[in-house]
Amino acid sequence: KLGLSPVVKVDDGILVSSRVKDGKEYIFAVNMKDTPVNVYLEDEMIDAITDKKYSGTVALDGYDVLMLCR
């Protein structure tokens, strides 16, 4: 076992990546499907573009992108 764990829990079809800069973690979630899917957040996060706060289950539309800051 490599000790790896997912950045955030998501439905199938979402590509997730994480980057850290200046002590902040940025999480990119990209829906690769043409139908809505869910991202499940354990902690409150902020949309890095709109400053909207998200927590719990977040629906991501088809081919949409979410850029969160933790």
Secondary structure, DSSP 8 states (H G I E B T S, - for coil): ------SSEE-TTEEEEEEEETTEEEEEEEE-SSS-EEEEEEEEEEETTT--EEEEEEEE-TT-EEEEE-
